[in-house]
Amino acid sequence: MRKPSCDPRSPAEQEASLQAMARRTGSSVEELRRLEQALRDIPIERFLERCFGANHGAFYDPREDLWIVPNRAHEGPGFAFTAIRSDRSWFGGVVPPGAFQ
């Protein structure tokens, strides 16, 4: 079985990001860790509906173990998306026109 997808940043990078977010939001690192765990505990379909709405249009890429959600607010060329990993970390991007041809 394939290993579940997860945040590719090093533990040190993840920790630095968590500490920076704690400072920005006035939260503790421990509170944010509990929040991250609570997000991982939500079934993916419910997570997608709560984050992106009932008609999110997400699809699953089993090869990469990613849920891909179209970014319908994107007005430029290409396919804009948010990709959610198994650990609920995410990234976004735009695939240029013609990339899949």
C-alpha positions, -999 to +999 in steps of 0.1 A: +000+000+000+012+035-008+022+058+020-004+085+027+004+119+013+018+144+038+034+178+041+068+176+023+085+203+045+110+192+071+100+189+107+120+221+114+102+240+087+068+228+099+076+238+134+088+273+124+056+278+104+035+266+134+053+290+157+049+319+133+012+312+130+009+311+167+025+345+170+003+360+142-029+346+157-022+350+194-026+313+199-003+288+215+016+262+195-002+235+215-036+249+206-027+249+169-014+213+172-048+203+187-065+221+158-044+203+132-052+170+148-089+178+149-088+186+112-071+153+104-099+135+124-127+149+102-137+125+074-124+139+041-159+144+024-171+164+054-138+183+054-142+192+018-178+203+022-171+225+052-141+241+035-153+244-001-191+240+000-215+212-009-208+215-047-170+216-043-163+195-074-133+177-058-119+146-073-093+121-059-060+113-075-051+079-061-016+079-076-006+110-056-031+105-027-045+140-032-080+155-033-080+181-060-106+210-056-111+233-085-106+270-077-136+285-093-126+320-083-096+318-107-103+341-137-070+336-156-060+309-181-054+274-170-069+251-143-065+266-107-068+242-078-062+234-042-048+200-034-054+184+000-031+157+014-041+129+037-027+148+066-049+178+056-020+199+046-026+216+013-011+235-016-026+254-045-015+261-081-025+267-117-020+242-144-013+261-177-035+256-206-025+227-228-005+209-201-026+178-203-026+174-241 
